[in-house]
C-alpha cells in the first residue's frame, strides 16, 4: 500500500514534532542511562535494485545462531514493489544491523533476493536460524493479475531452502505471527485473497524447517480489491502465548478480532470475538504486542481515512481500551509494517511506506 502509546511510548509525539536528527540520535549521550531522548535511527529500505514500498518488518530474535549474515537484534524488511513502483513485483528483503552503518537510498543491504515477486508483510524470523517470508504477486500492479503467492523458508545466510504453496491454506499470505518454541513452532498466516487465517505446525532443527500440518483456524474476514491498496483483507496477527489467543487485524472490517485456543484448535471460528473496533482504527494492517502488554496496530488509511490522523500507530489494551496514537508520516498510507522486541539495542521497528524508510527505536518500559 503506497499505497494512551503507554508510558513506555510517551516520547513519540515529542520525537515527531521535534524531528530529531539522526546525528543527535546516534550521539554518545543517547546511550546514557539518564539521557532524555530515546535511541532512534532512520535508515532507507531501498536496495541497489531500487525496490520500493516496504511492507514487512521483523527483528532477528535473541539466541539466533551465530555465523550467518544476520544476528540477534538486526532488522529485516521485505519490499512489495519494484523500482518502477509496480505493486506486487518487489523481490528483496533488506537488512539493518543494530550496530552497523545507515543506508542512504539505494544502498540498503539485500539479505535475500526472491524468485517470487511481491514480498508481503508476512515476514518472521525463527530463533532456530530461519526466515519465513510470504509473497502476493502481480504482473502489472493490478488486482486483475494478482497471484496466489506462497511462503518461502530462507537460512541465516540468505539462501532459499524451500517453498510452501497450497491454494487452500496459503491463498495470498499477507502477514504472519510466530509461536516459536525452539524445536517446533506454530506459524499463523493471514490470507488476503480468501479471508482466512491458517496455522502451520512445523518442526525446526539445524537442518531446516519441516511442515507437519496445516489448519484453517479463522474464516469470514472481508476481502476485497482496492484501487489504492491493491487488496484488503485480514492482515496483522499477534499471538499471546500465555492465553493461547491470536489477535487478528482485519483491514476491510476495520476491527481487531481474537481467536481463542489458536495453537490447538482443529476447526475454524468465524472471525472470532471483536476486541477493538472504535474510530481510532483506519484500516489496521500490521499488529504486534508492545513490551508493556498492549497491542500496537498500524493504520493504512484505506478504511475510515482522516487527513488529520494520517499513517498512525495506535496503541490499545487487549481489553479494547484506546491508549494513544502517533503518526509515522504527515500524509496518508505511510504506516504498514511494525515489529517489537523485548530486549536489545532497539525494541520497536516501524515502516514508513511513503518515504521508504525504516525507523528503529529504543523505548523504555516505565
C-alpha positions as CSV (number, residue, x, y, z in Angstrom):
1,X,0.0,0.0,0.0
2,X,1.8,3.1,-1.1
3,X,-0.4,2.8,-1.4
4,X,-3.0,6.2,25.6
5,X,1.2,4.7,23.5
6,X,1.6,3.5,27.2
7,X,4.0,5.1,29.5
8,X,6.8,3.3,27.6
9,X,5.9,5.3,24.5
10,X,5.3,8.7,26.0
11,X,8.0,10.4,23.9
12,X,6.6,9.7,20.4
13,X,4.9,12.9,19.9
14,X,7.9,14.9,21.0
15,X,10.0,12.8,18.6
16,X,7.8,13.5,15.6
17,X,7.3,17.2,16.4
18,X,10.9,17.9,17.0
19,X,12.2,16.0,14.0
20,X,15.2,14.7,15.9
21,X,18.3,14.5,13.7
22,X,20.0,11.2,13.0
23,X,23.3,12.5,14.3
24,X,21.8,13.5,17.6
25,X,20.2,10.1,17.9
26,X,23.5,8.4,17.5
27,X,25.5,10.7,19.8
28,X,27.1,9.0,22.9
29,X,24.7,10.8,25.2
30,X,21.8,8.8,23.7
31,X,23.4,5.7,25.3
32,X,23.5,7.2,28.7
33,X,21.1,5.9,31.3
34,X,20.0,9.4,32.1
35,X,19.5,10.6,28.5
36,X,16.3,12.5,27.8
37,X,15.7,11.4,24.2
38,X,15.3,7.7,23.3
39,X,17.7,5.9,21.0
40,X,16.2,6.3,17.4
41,X,17.7,5.7,13.9
42,X,16.2,6.2,10.5
43,X,17.5,4.3,7.5
44,X,16.4,3.7,3.9
45,X,14.8,0.4,2.8
46,X,15.8,0.9,-0.9
47,X,18.5,-1.5,-2.1
48,X,20.6,-1.2,-5.2
49,X,17.9,-2.7,-7.5
50,X,15.6,0.1,-6.5
51,X,12.8,-1.9,-4.9
52,X,10.2,0.3,-3.2
53,X,7.2,0.1,-0.9
54,X,8.5,-1.7,2.2
55,X,5.8,-3.9,3.8
56,X,7.0,-6.5,6.3
57,X,9.5,-5.8,9.1
58,X,10.9,-8.3,11.6
59,X,13.5,-8.3,14.3
60,X,16.0,-11.1,14.4
61,X,15.3,-12.7,17.9
62,X,17.5,-13.3,20.8
63,X,19.5,-16.6,20.7
64,X,19.6,-16.6,16.9
65,X,22.6,-18.7,15.8
66,X,25.9,-17.0,15.2
67,X,27.8,-17.2,11.9
68,X,25.2,-16.1,9.4
69,X,24.6,-12.9,7.5
70,X,22.2,-11.7,10.2
71,X,22.4,-11.6,14.0
72,X,20.1,-11.1,17.0
73,X,18.8,-7.5,17.1
74,X,19.1,-7.0,13.4
75,X,16.0,-5.9,11.5
76,X,14.7,-7.3,8.2
77,X,12.4,-5.5,5.8
78,X,10.5,-7.0,2.8
79,X,9.8,-4.9,-0.3
80,X,6.5,-5.3,-2.2
81,X,7.2,-3.1,-5.2
82,X,9.9,-2.9,-7.8
83,X,11.9,0.2,-8.8
84,X,9.1,1.3,-11.1
85,X,6.8,1.2,-8.0
86,X,4.6,-1.5,-9.6
87,X,2.7,-3.3,-6.8
88,X,3.4,-7.0,-6.2
89,X,6.7,-7.1,-8.0
90,X,9.4,-6.4,-5.4
91,X,11.8,-9.2,-4.7
92,X,14.2,-8.1,-1.9
93,X,14.5,-8.5,1.9
94,X,16.9,-5.8,3.2
95,X,18.7,-5.9,6.5
96,X,19.7,-3.3,9.0
97,X,22.3,-4.1,11.7
98,X,21.7,-2.6,15.1
99,X,25.4,-1.5,15.3
100,X,26.0,-1.2,11.6
101,X,26.0,1.8,9.2
102,X,22.9,3.6,8.0
103,X,21.7,3.2,4.4
104,X,21.1,6.2,2.2
105,X,18.5,5.5,-0.5
106,X,19.8,2.8,-2.9
107,X,22.3,1.3,-0.5
108,X,20.2,-0.9,1.8
109,X,21.9,-4.3,2.1
110,X,19.9,-7.1,0.4
111,X,19.8,-10.1,2.6
112,X,17.7,-12.1,0.1
113,X,16.5,-11.7,-3.4
114,X,13.5,-13.8,-4.2
115,X,12.5,-15.5,-7.4
116,X,8.9,-15.0,-6.3
117,X,7.8,-11.3,-6.6
118,X,5.6,-9.2,-4.3
119,X,7.1,-9.9,-0.9
120,X,4.4,-9.1,1.6
121,X,4.1,-8.2,5.3
122,X,4.3,-12.0,6.1
123,X,7.8,-11.8,7.4
124,X,9.2,-13.5,10.5
125,X,12.4,-15.0,12.0
126,X,12.6,-18.3,13.8
127,X,15.3,-18.3,16.5
128,X,16.4,-21.7,15.2
129,X,18.1,-19.8,12.3
130,X,15.5,-19.4,9.6
131,X,13.5,-16.6,8.0
132,X,9.9,-17.0,6.7
133,X,8.5,-14.7,4.0
134,X,5.3,-14.6,2.0
135,X,4.5,-13.1,-1.3
136,X,1.4,-11.9,-3.2
137,X,2.5,-11.3,-6.8
138,X,1.1,-9.4,-9.7
139,X,2.4,-9.0,-13.3
140,X,1.2,-5.4,-13.9
141,X,0.5,-4.0,-10.4
142,X,-3.3,-4.5,-10.5
143,X,-5.6,-7.0,-8.9
144,X,-6.5,-8.3,-12.3
145,X,-3.2,-10.2,-12.4
146,X,-2.8,-11.0,-8.7
147,X,-1.5,-14.4,-7.9
148,X,-1.9,-16.9,-5.1
149,X,1.5,-16.5,-3.6
150,X,3.4,-18.8,-1.2
151,X,5.7,-18.9,1.8
152,X,9.5,-19.3,1.5
153,X,12.0,-20.6,4.0
154,X,15.4,-18.9,4.0
155,X,18.5,-19.8,6.0
156,X,20.6,-17.4,8.0
157,X,22.9,-16.7,5.1
158,X,20.1,-15.5,2.9
159,X,19.8,-18.7,0.9
160,X,16.5,-20.1,-0.3
161,X,15.7,-23.5,1.3
162,X,12.1,-24.4,0.3
163,X,8.7,-23.0,-0.8
164,X,5.3,-23.9,0.6
165,X,2.4,-23.4,-1.7
166,X,-1.2,-24.5,-1.2
167,X,-4.3,-22.8,-2.7
168,X,-6.5,-23.8,0.3
169,X,-4.2,-22.9,3.2
170,X,-1.9,-20.2,1.6
171,X,-4.1,-18.0,-0.6
172,X,-2.3,-14.6,-0.6
173,X,-0.1,-14.8,2.5
174,X,-0.3,-11.2,3.7
175,X,1.1,-11.3,7.2
176,X,2.2,-13.8,9.8
177,X,2.9,-14.3,13.5
178,X,5.1,-16.9,15.2
179,X,4.7,-19.0,18.3
180,X,8.3,-20.1,18.4
181,X,9.1,-23.0,20.8
182,X,12.7,-23.6,19.5
183,X,12.5,-27.1,18.1
184,X,9.0,-26.6,16.8
185,X,6.7,-23.6,16.1
186,X,3.3,-22.5,15.0
187,X,3.2,-20.1,12.1
188,X,0.0,-18.2,11.9
189,X,-0.7,-16.8,8.4
190,X,-3.4,-14.3,7.2
191,X,-4.7,-14.9,3.7
192,X,-5.8,-11.8,2.0
193,X,-7.3,-13.5,-1.1
194,X,-9.8,-15.8,0.7
195,X,-10.3,-14.1,4.1
196,X,-8.9,-16.8,6.3
197,X,-6.2,-17.4,8.9
198,X,-4.1,-20.6,8.8
199,X,-1.9,-22.3,11.4
200,X,1.1,-24.2,10.1
201,X,2.6,-26.6,12.6
202,X,6.3,-27.0,11.9
203,X,9.4,-28.7,13.3
204,X,12.7,-26.8,13.5
205,X,16.2,-28.3,13.5
206,X,19.7,-27.1,12.4
207,X,19.0,-28.7,9.1
208,X,15.8,-26.8,8.3
209,X,12.1,-26.4,8.9
210,X,9.6,-29.3,8.3
211,X,6.0,-28.6,7.7
212,X,3.9,-31.1,9.7
213,X,0.3,-29.9,9.5
214,X,-1.9,-27.1,8.1
215,X,-5.2,-26.0,9.8
216,X,-7.5,-23.2,8.9
217,X,-8.5,-21.6,12.3
218,X,-10.3,-18.4,11.2
219,X,-12.7,-17.6,8.3
220,X,-15.1,-14.9,7.2
221,X,-12.9,-11.9,7.2
222,X,-13.8,-9.4,4.5
223,X,-11.5,-9.5,1.5
224,X,-12.0,-7.1,-1.4
225,X,-10.0,-5.4,-4.2
226,X,-8.9,-1.8,-3.5
227,X,-7.7,0.7,-6.1
228,X,-5.0,2.2,-3.8
229,X,-4.0,-0.8,-1.7
230,X,-4.5,-3.5,-4.3
231,X,-6.4,-5.7,-2.0
232,X,-7.8,-5.6,1.5
233,X,-8.3,-8.5,3.9
234,X,-7.1,-10.0,7.1
235,X,-3.5,-8.7,7.8
236,X,-1.7,-8.2,11.1
237,X,-1.5,-11.1,13.6
238,X,-0.3,-11.0,17.2
239,X,-0.1,-14.2,19.4
240,X,-0.5,-14.3,23.1
241,X,1.2,-17.5,24.2
242,X,0.2,-17.2,27.8
243,X,-3.5,-17.2,26.9
244,X,-3.3,-19.0,23.6
245,X,-5.1,-16.2,21.8
246,X,-4.3,-15.0,18.3
247,X,-5.3,-11.4,17.6
248,X,-6.3,-10.6,14.0
249,X,-6.3,-7.1,12.4
250,X,-8.9,-7.3,9.6
251,X,-8.3,-4.3,7.4
252,X,-11.6,-4.2,5.5
253,X,-13.6,-4.9,8.6
254,X,-11.7,-2.1,10.4
255,X,-11.6,-4.3,13.5
256,X,-9.3,-6.4,15.7
257,X,-10.6,-9.9,16.5
258,X,-9.5,-12.6,18.9
259,X,-9.2,-16.4,18.1
260,X,-9.0,-18.4,21.3
261,X,-7.2,-21.8,21.6
262,X,-5.3,-20.7,18.5
263,X,-2.4,-23.2,18.8
264,X,-4.5,-26.2,19.4
265,X,-7.9,-25.7,17.7
266,X,-8.7,-28.1,14.9
267,X,-11.6,-26.2,13.4
268,X,-12.2,-22.6,12.3
269,X,-14.1,-19.8,14.0
270,X,-15.9,-17.2,12.0
271,X,-13.7,-14.1,12.6
272,X,-13.6,-14.6,16.4
273,X,-14.7,-12.1,19.0
274,X,-14.3,-8.3,18.5
275,X,-11.5,-6.8,20.7
276,X,-11.2,-3.3,19.3
277,X,-13.2,-1.5,16.7
278,X,-13.5,2.2,17.5
279,X,-12.9,5.2,15.4
280,X,-9.2,5.2,16.1
281,X,-8.8,2.4,13.6
282,X,-8.4,3.4,9.9
283,X,-7.8,0.1,8.1
284,X,-5.4,-1.6,10.5
285,X,-2.6,-3.5,8.9
286,X,0.4,-4.8,11.0
287,X,-0.3,-5.9,14.6
288,X,2.2,-6.5,17.4
289,X,2.4,-6.6,21.2
290,X,4.3,-3.8,22.9
291,X,6.6,-4.8,25.7
292,X,4.0,-3.4,28.2
293,X,1.4,-5.9,27.0
294,X,-0.7,-3.6,25.0
295,X,-1.3,-4.0,21.3
296,X,0.0,-1.8,18.5
297,X,-1.7,-1.5,15.1
298,X,-0.5,0.3,12.0
299,X,-3.3,2.3,10.3
300,X,-3.1,2.0,6.5
301,X,-5.8,4.6,5.9
302,X,-7.7,2.6,3.3
303,X,-10.8,2.5,5.5
304,X,-12.2,5.4,7.7
305,X,-9.4,7.7,6.5
306,X,-8.9,11.0,8.2
307,X,-6.5,13.6,6.9
308,X,-6.0,14.9,10.4
309,X,-4.9,11.4,11.6
310,X,-2.7,10.0,8.8
311,X,-0.4,7.0,8.9
312,X,-0.9,6.3,12.6
313,X,0.4,3.7,15.0
314,X,-2.4,3.1,17.5
315,X,-2.0,1.6,21.0
316,X,-4.8,-0.2,22.8
317,X,-5.3,-2.8,25.5
318,X,-6.3,-6.4,24.9
319,X,-9.5,-5.4,26.7
320,X,-10.3,-2.9,24.0
321,X,-9.4,0.4,25.7
322,X,-7.7,3.0,23.5
323,X,-4.4,4.3,24.9
324,X,-2.7,6.6,22.5
325,X,-1.7,7.2,18.8
326,X,1.0,8.9,16.8
327,X,1.6,9.4,13.1
328,X,4.5,7.9,11.1
329,X,4.1,10.3,8.3
330,X,2.1,13.6,7.6
331,X,0.5,12.0,4.5
332,X,-1.8,9.0,4.4
333,X,-0.8,5.5,3.6
334,X,2.6,5.6,5.3
335,X,2.1,3.1,8.2
336,X,2.4,-0.5,7.3
337,X,4.8,-3.0,8.9
338,X,5.9,-2.8,12.6
339,X,7.7,-5.2,15.0
340,X,8.7,-5.2,18.6
341,X,11.4,-6.9,20.7
342,X,11.5,-7.2,24.5
343,X,15.3,-6.9,24.8
344,X,18.0,-5.4,22.6
345,X,19.6,-2.2,21.4
346,X,16.3,-1.4,19.8
347,X,12.8,-2.7,20.7
348,X,10.5,-1.1,18.1
349,X,10.7,-1.0,14.3
350,X,8.3,0.9,12.1
351,X,8.0,1.3,8.4
352,X,7.1,4.5,6.5
353,X,5.7,3.4,3.2
354,X,5.7,7.0,1.8
355,X,9.4,7.7,2.3
356,X,10.6,4.1,2.0
357,X,12.2,4.4,5.5
358,X,12.7,2.1,8.5
359,X,12.7,3.8,11.9
360,X,14.0,1.8,14.9
361,X,13.6,3.0,18.5
362,X,14.7,2.0,21.9
363,X,11.9,2.9,24.3
364,X,11.9,2.2,28.0
365,X,9.0,0.4,29.7
366,X,8.3,2.6,32.7
